[in-house]
């Protein structure tokens, strides 16, 4: 599908999903993913004071439509917002080098804009360091932020350190927080990333089960010229292997998620796959 508009999709509304099979889905169908209906599941809608707001992108804030969606989630100008950037996923990817991590943090990644948008302040939150820091101390840093900017890399490496650090447990308690993911930073919120997107094999977690804070998976960088395995045909095979709904999105597309409702924000092309 191609559009420069916003396509608002509601959970299990198959009338708006032409590729959907019409089958209902819940995370119980995937071994290792907790039941989203359980009162003990921290990512369920309504947990604590609410659920965090998500902007799940393939390549950052690439166009005016995605930029506008970010402003809607923030509820105030970027210049008034405090950001923390998380580069952790990059260290788990075999092709990411230290200078690439610096470019992200320093706001020098013009092809994947995140940190260079003009934030009031921006700090670095390195998840691998958090287990060695007093929890109350680093939690206060996160609570004071308006937005978390999460870089790409290996989604399972990121998932591991979100769990190990305790950040995964904290996020559902922050309903006003905005999570902006880039590639792996978006995929980590899904039930599964698919074995093709486990960058370092074997996976650091032993599988491809991610956090499951949304009930769909993401195939990023659709039809990106430098990624020959990111074609629509490859996305179809990937989606068929998952056992859950999924989206294939190009670098001009993002998924905005608020209170369990998904909104497609796109100036490019994307496709939804039912279970």
C-alpha positions as CSV (number, residue, x, y, z in Angstrom):
1,X,0.0,0.0,0.0
2,X,1.2,3.5,-0.8
3,X,-0.1,6.7,0.9
4,X,0.9,10.1,2.2
5,X,-2.0,9.9,4.7
6,X,-2.5,8.3,8.1
7,X,-4.3,5.0,8.1
8,X,-5.8,4.3,11.5
9,X,-6.1,0.6,12.2
10,X,-7.8,-0.8,15.3
11,X,-7.0,-4.2,16.8
12,X,-8.8,-7.1,15.2
13,X,-10.7,-4.8,12.7
14,X,-10.4,-7.0,9.7
15,X,-12.5,-4.7,7.5
16,X,-9.5,-2.4,7.3
17,X,-6.9,-5.2,6.8
18,X,-7.2,-6.7,3.3
19,X,-4.4,-9.2,3.8
20,X,-5.9,-10.4,7.1
21,X,-7.1,-14.0,7.5
22,X,-9.8,-12.8,9.9
23,X,-8.5,-15.0,12.6
24,X,-8.3,-13.7,16.1
25,X,-4.8,-13.8,17.7
26,X,-3.2,-13.6,21.1
27,X,0.3,-14.2,22.3
28,X,-0.6,-17.5,23.8
29,X,-0.1,-19.0,20.4
30,X,3.7,-18.3,20.6
31,X,5.7,-20.4,23.1
32,X,7.6,-18.1,25.5
33,X,5.4,-15.0,24.9
34,X,3.2,-14.2,28.0
35,X,-0.6,-14.0,27.7
36,X,-1.5,-10.4,27.1
37,X,-4.8,-11.0,28.9
38,X,-3.1,-12.0,32.1
39,X,-3.2,-9.5,35.0
40,X,0.5,-10.3,35.6
41,X,1.6,-9.1,32.1
42,X,3.2,-5.7,32.6
43,X,2.7,-4.6,29.0
44,X,-1.0,-5.0,28.9
45,X,-3.3,-2.0,28.3
46,X,-4.3,-0.5,31.6
47,X,-1.4,-1.8,33.6
48,X,-0.4,0.7,36.4
49,X,-1.5,4.2,35.1
50,X,-1.7,3.3,31.4
51,X,0.6,2.3,28.5
52,X,3.5,4.0,27.0
53,X,3.2,5.7,23.6
54,X,5.1,4.2,20.8
55,X,6.4,5.5,17.4
56,X,7.9,2.5,15.7
57,X,10.0,3.5,12.7
58,X,12.2,1.8,10.2
59,X,14.7,4.6,9.8
60,X,13.8,7.4,12.3
61,X,12.0,10.7,11.6
62,X,12.3,10.6,7.9
63,X,9.5,12.8,6.6
64,X,7.0,15.5,7.6
65,X,4.3,12.9,8.3
66,X,6.4,11.0,10.8
67,X,7.6,14.2,12.3
68,X,4.0,15.3,12.8
69,X,3.1,12.0,14.5
70,X,6.0,12.5,16.9
71,X,4.8,15.9,17.8
72,X,1.3,14.5,18.5
73,X,2.7,11.9,20.8
74,X,4.9,14.4,22.7
75,X,2.1,17.0,23.1
76,X,4.6,19.9,23.0
77,X,7.4,21.2,20.8
78,X,10.5,19.2,20.5
79,X,12.5,22.1,21.8
80,X,10.7,21.7,25.1
81,X,11.3,18.0,25.5
82,X,14.1,16.1,27.3
83,X,15.4,13.0,25.5
84,X,17.5,10.0,26.3
85,X,19.1,8.1,23.5
86,X,19.8,4.4,23.8
87,X,22.6,3.1,21.4
88,X,22.8,-0.4,23.0
89,X,21.4,-2.5,20.1
90,X,24.2,-1.4,17.8
91,X,26.9,-3.2,19.9
92,X,25.1,-6.5,19.3
93,X,25.2,-6.2,15.5
94,X,28.3,-7.6,13.7
95,X,28.5,-4.8,11.2
96,X,28.1,-1.9,13.6
97,X,31.4,-0.1,14.6
98,X,32.1,2.3,17.5
99,X,32.1,5.3,15.1
100,X,28.5,4.4,14.0
101,X,27.4,4.5,17.7
102,X,29.0,7.9,18.1
103,X,27.2,9.2,15.0
104,X,23.9,8.2,16.4
105,X,24.5,9.7,19.8
106,X,26.0,12.9,18.3
107,X,23.1,13.5,15.9
108,X,25.2,12.9,12.8
109,X,23.0,10.3,11.2
110,X,21.2,12.4,8.6
111,X,19.8,9.3,6.9
112,X,18.1,8.2,10.2
113,X,17.3,11.4,12.0
114,X,16.6,10.9,15.8
115,X,19.0,12.8,18.0
116,X,19.5,15.8,15.7
117,X,15.9,17.1,15.9
118,X,16.5,20.0,18.3
119,X,15.7,18.5,21.7
120,X,15.7,20.7,24.8
121,X,18.3,18.3,26.2
122,X,19.6,14.9,25.2
123,X,21.5,12.3,27.3
124,X,22.9,8.9,26.8
125,X,21.3,5.8,28.5
126,X,23.6,2.8,28.0
127,X,21.7,-0.3,29.1
128,X,24.7,-2.5,29.6
129,X,25.9,-0.1,32.4
130,X,22.6,0.0,34.3
131,X,23.0,-3.2,36.3
132,X,26.1,-1.7,38.0
133,X,24.3,1.6,38.9
134,X,21.9,2.1,41.8
135,X,18.4,1.4,40.4
136,X,16.8,4.5,42.0
137,X,19.4,6.7,40.4
138,X,19.0,5.6,36.8
139,X,15.2,5.2,37.1
140,X,15.1,8.9,38.1
141,X,16.9,9.7,34.8
142,X,14.3,7.8,32.8
143,X,11.3,9.3,34.6
144,X,12.6,12.8,34.0
145,X,12.7,12.2,30.2
146,X,9.9,12.9,27.8
147,X,11.1,10.6,25.1
148,X,13.5,7.6,24.6
149,X,15.3,7.5,21.2
150,X,16.3,3.9,20.6
151,X,18.8,3.0,17.9
152,X,18.9,0.0,15.6
153,X,21.3,-3.0,15.6
154,X,20.5,-6.5,16.9
155,X,17.0,-6.5,18.4
156,X,17.6,-9.6,20.6
157,X,20.8,-8.0,22.1
158,X,18.7,-5.0,22.9
159,X,15.9,-7.2,24.3
160,X,18.4,-9.0,26.5
161,X,19.7,-5.8,28.0
162,X,16.3,-4.2,28.4
163,X,15.4,-7.2,30.6
164,X,18.7,-7.5,32.4
165,X,18.8,-3.8,33.2
166,X,15.2,-3.6,34.5
167,X,14.1,-1.1,31.8
168,X,11.6,-3.5,30.4
169,X,9.9,-3.7,33.7
170,X,9.8,0.1,34.2
171,X,8.4,1.1,30.9
172,X,4.8,0.0,31.4
173,X,4.7,2.2,34.5
174,X,5.4,5.4,32.4
175,X,2.2,6.2,30.5
176,X,3.4,9.6,29.4
177,X,6.7,8.4,28.0
178,X,7.2,8.3,24.3
179,X,9.3,5.5,22.8
180,X,10.8,6.2,19.4
181,X,12.3,3.1,17.9
182,X,14.6,2.8,14.8
183,X,14.6,-0.6,13.2
184,X,15.7,-2.9,16.0
185,X,14.6,-0.3,18.5
186,X,11.1,-0.8,17.1
187,X,11.3,-4.6,16.6
188,X,12.2,-5.2,20.3
189,X,8.6,-4.2,21.3
190,X,7.1,-7.0,19.2
191,X,6.3,-10.6,20.1
192,X,8.9,-12.1,17.7
193,X,11.5,-10.6,15.4
194,X,11.9,-13.7,13.2
195,X,15.1,-15.7,12.9
196,X,16.2,-13.8,9.9
197,X,16.5,-10.6,12.0
198,X,18.6,-12.2,14.7
199,X,21.8,-10.4,13.7
200,X,24.3,-12.4,15.8
201,X,23.7,-16.1,15.8
202,X,23.1,-17.9,18.1
203,X,20.8,-15.3,19.7
204,X,22.0,-14.0,23.0
205,X,18.6,-15.0,24.4
206,X,18.5,-18.3,22.7
207,X,15.5,-17.5,20.6
208,X,13.7,-14.7,18.7
209,X,11.1,-13.9,21.3
210,X,11.0,-10.1,22.0
211,X,9.2,-8.1,24.7
212,X,5.6,-8.4,23.3
213,X,4.5,-4.9,24.3
214,X,2.6,-4.9,21.0
215,X,0.9,-7.9,19.4
216,X,2.4,-7.6,15.9
217,X,5.9,-8.0,14.4
218,X,7.8,-5.6,12.1
219,X,9.8,-6.2,9.0
220,X,11.8,-2.9,8.5
221,X,13.6,-1.4,5.6
222,X,11.3,-2.9,3.0
223,X,12.8,-2.7,-0.5
224,X,15.8,-0.9,0.7
225,X,18.3,-0.9,-2.2
226,X,21.3,-2.0,-0.2
227,X,19.4,-4.9,1.5
228,X,18.7,-7.5,-1.2
229,X,16.9,-9.8,1.3
230,X,14.4,-7.1,2.3
231,X,12.0,-7.5,-0.7
232,X,8.3,-8.0,-0.4
233,X,8.7,-11.6,-1.4
234,X,11.1,-12.1,1.6
235,X,8.7,-10.3,3.8
236,X,5.9,-12.7,2.8
237,X,8.1,-15.7,3.8
238,X,9.1,-14.0,7.0
239,X,5.5,-13.2,8.0
240,X,4.3,-16.8,7.2
241,X,6.9,-18.1,9.8
242,X,5.8,-16.0,12.8
243,X,2.3,-17.1,13.9
244,X,1.2,-13.5,14.6
245,X,0.1,-10.5,12.7
246,X,2.9,-8.4,11.2
247,X,3.7,-5.3,9.1
248,X,6.4,-4.8,6.4
249,X,7.3,-1.1,6.3
250,X,9.8,0.9,4.3
251,X,12.0,3.7,5.6
252,X,9.2,6.3,4.9
253,X,6.7,4.5,7.1
254,X,6.2,4.3,10.9
255,X,3.6,2.7,13.2
256,X,2.1,5.0,15.9
257,X,0.6,3.0,18.8
258,X,-1.5,4.6,21.5
259,X,-3.7,2.6,23.9
260,X,-3.5,-0.5,21.7
261,X,-4.6,1.3,18.5
262,X,-2.2,1.2,15.6
263,X,-1.9,4.1,13.1
264,X,0.1,3.8,9.9
265,X,2.0,7.0,9.2
266,X,3.5,6.7,5.7
267,X,4.8,8.6,2.7
268,X,6.1,5.3,1.3
269,X,4.8,1.8,1.1
270,X,3.9,-0.9,3.6
271,X,1.8,-4.1,3.9
272,X,-0.1,-5.8,6.7
273,X,0.0,-9.6,7.1
274,X,-2.7,-11.4,9.1
275,X,-1.8,-14.4,11.1
